[in-house]
Amino acid sequence: MKALFVSLILGVLTIIGWIFSPGEPVPGAEVYIEQEGSEKPVAFMQTGHNGKVTFSHIQGGLYRIKITLPQQSGKLMRGRENLDCRLQVGYHSSKKQFFIREPEGFFTIHYSKVKQLSGKNITPVYMPAYGGRKNQIVVGKFEVTGNSGNLSLELRAQKPRRFAKMVERLKDDVDMLIIRNSWQ
């Protein structure tokens, strides 16, 4: 009886998590942490089946986050031509959520478990990573103030309409920083 109750609670929590974390997890995306001034990664991981990755015990210093975005297809790309959304890249600082619209698809990155980082936040950056792998972009910078910085991120692919709705809800929010718009 107790095991059934625990299973029921876990099922409900999973459904609630799915509702409040829209989009599909992106497994296998490559995430690199590089120290500022160096092209050599100090840490590398691929996102798990849930689209998440956690970096722990990062030494003090300045770092950047690079991600290789995988090509999306099917329902995650359907309707992209008719999308009325000018945002290409944006960052909502209080939600710690990054929005990316690229030829590979529509993505959100949610940062969490941020510890020992200056300002307890990621500085949003958007820059193609030249000389690196195809589809690789720099999505943030941060400074570790102690000897054991931590951060987690969750990469999710969004359907075009869902992405546009998320952006529309946040576009006038004072915490939303628009990094790049498309004026096509």
C-alpha positions in Angstrom: 0.0 0.0 0.0 2.8 2.4 0.9 4.7 1.6 -2.3 1.5 2.3 -4.3 1.1 5.7 -2.6 4.8 6.6 -3.3 4.4 5.6 -6.9 1.2 7.7 -7.2 2.9 10.7 -5.7 6.0 10.3 -8.0 3.7 10.0 -11.0 1.8 13.2 -10.1 5.1 15.1 -9.5 6.4 13.9 -12.9 3.2 15.1 -14.7 3.4 18.5 -12.9 7.1 18.8 -13.8 6.3 18.0 -17.5 3.5 20.7 -17.5 5.7 23.4 -16.0 8.8 22.5 -18.1 7.5 22.7 -21.6 9.3 21.3 -24.6 11.1 18.1 -25.3 14.4 17.2 -23.6 17.4 17.3 -25.9 19.6 14.3 -25.1 23.1 14.0 -26.4 23.8 17.7 -26.9 27.4 18.6 -26.2 28.1 21.2 -23.5 31.5 22.6 -22.9 32.9 24.8 -20.1 36.0 26.8 -21.2 38.1 29.1 -19.2 38.2 32.7 -20.6 41.2 33.1 -22.8 41.5 29.4 -23.7 39.9 27.3 -26.3 40.5 24.1 -24.3 37.5 22.9 -22.4 37.9 22.4 -18.6 34.8 20.3 -18.6 32.6 18.5 -21.1 29.4 16.6 -20.8 26.5 15.5 -23.0 23.0 16.1 -21.9 21.2 13.1 -20.5 17.9 11.6 -21.6 16.2 14.4 -19.6 18.1 17.1 -21.4 20.0 18.0 -18.3 23.7 18.3 -17.4 25.4 19.4 -14.1 28.9 20.7 -13.7 30.4 20.7 -10.1 33.6 21.6 -8.4 34.6 24.3 -11.0 37.7 26.2 -9.8 37.7 30.0 -9.3 37.9 32.0 -12.6 36.1 33.3 -15.6 34.3 30.8 -17.9 32.1 30.5 -20.9 29.5 27.9 -21.8 29.4 26.4 -25.3 26.6 24.2 -26.7 26.4 22.2 -29.9 22.8 22.4 -31.0 21.4 19.2 -32.7 19.2 19.5 -35.7 15.5 19.2 -34.8 12.9 17.7 -37.2 9.2 16.8 -37.5 6.7 18.4 -35.2 9.5 20.5 -33.6 10.0 22.3 -36.9 6.5 22.3 -38.4 5.1 25.8 -38.9 8.4 27.7 -38.5 8.0 29.5 -41.8 4.7 31.1 -40.7 5.9 32.1 -37.2 5.3 35.7 -36.1 8.1 35.9 -33.6 11.1 38.2 -34.2 13.1 37.0 -31.2 16.2 35.0 -32.2 17.9 35.1 -28.8 16.8 36.3 -25.4 17.4 35.8 -21.7 15.0 36.1 -18.8 17.3 36.9 -15.8 15.0 36.1 -12.9 13.8 32.8 -14.5 17.4 32.0 -15.6 16.0 31.0 -19.0 17.7 31.5 -22.3 15.7 31.4 -25.6 17.4 30.4 -28.9 16.0 30.4 -32.4 18.4 28.8 -34.8 18.2 27.0 -38.2 18.6 23.8 -36.0 15.3 24.6 -34.2 13.8 26.4 -31.2 15.4 25.9 -27.9 15.2 27.0 -24.3 18.0 26.6 -21.7 17.1 26.8 -18.1 20.0 27.3 -15.6 19.7 26.0 -12.0 21.7 24.9 -9.0 23.9 28.0 -9.5 26.4 28.1 -6.6 29.6 30.1 -5.9 29.0 32.2 -9.1 29.3 35.9 -9.1 25.9 37.5 -9.0 24.4 34.0 -8.7 23.5 34.2 -12.4 24.9 33.5 -15.8 25.7 36.5 -18.0 23.9 35.9 -21.3 26.0 35.8 -24.4 25.2 34.7 -27.9 28.1 34.1 -30.2 28.9 31.5 -32.8 32.0 29.5 -31.8 34.4 29.8 -34.7 37.0 27.2 -35.2 34.9 24.8 -33.2 32.3 22.3 -34.2 29.4 23.0 -36.5 26.3 24.5 -34.8 28.3 25.3 -31.7 27.5 28.6 -29.9 28.5 30.4 -26.8 25.4 30.8 -24.6 26.8 32.4 -21.4 29.7 33.5 -19.3 30.1 33.2 -15.5 32.7 33.8 -12.8 33.3 31.3 -10.0 34.1 33.2 -6.9 35.1 30.3 -4.7 36.8 27.0 -5.2 33.8 24.9 -6.0 31.4 26.5 -8.4 28.3 24.5 -9.6 25.7 24.9 -12.3 23.1 22.8 -14.0 21.4 23.4 -17.3 18.4 21.9 -19.0 18.2 22.0 -22.8 14.7 21.6 -24.3 13.5 21.8 -27.9 10.3 23.8 -28.4 7.7 23.7 -31.1 7.6 26.9 -33.1 4.2 28.1 -31.8 5.0 27.2 -28.2 8.3 29.1 -28.5 6.4 32.2 -29.8 3.9 32.0 -27.0 6.6 31.8 -24.3 8.4 34.8 -25.8 5.2 36.8 -26.2 4.4 36.3 -22.5 7.8 37.5 -21.5 8.8 40.1 -24.1 7.6 43.1 -22.1 8.9 41.8 -18.8 11.6 44.0 -17.3 13.8 40.9 -16.6 13.7 39.9 -20.3 16.9 40.9 -22.2 16.6 40.7 -26.0 20.0 39.8 -27.4 19.0 39.5 -31.0 15.9 40.1 -33.0 15.2 39.2 -36.6 13.7 41.9 -38.8 12.9 39.8 -41.8 
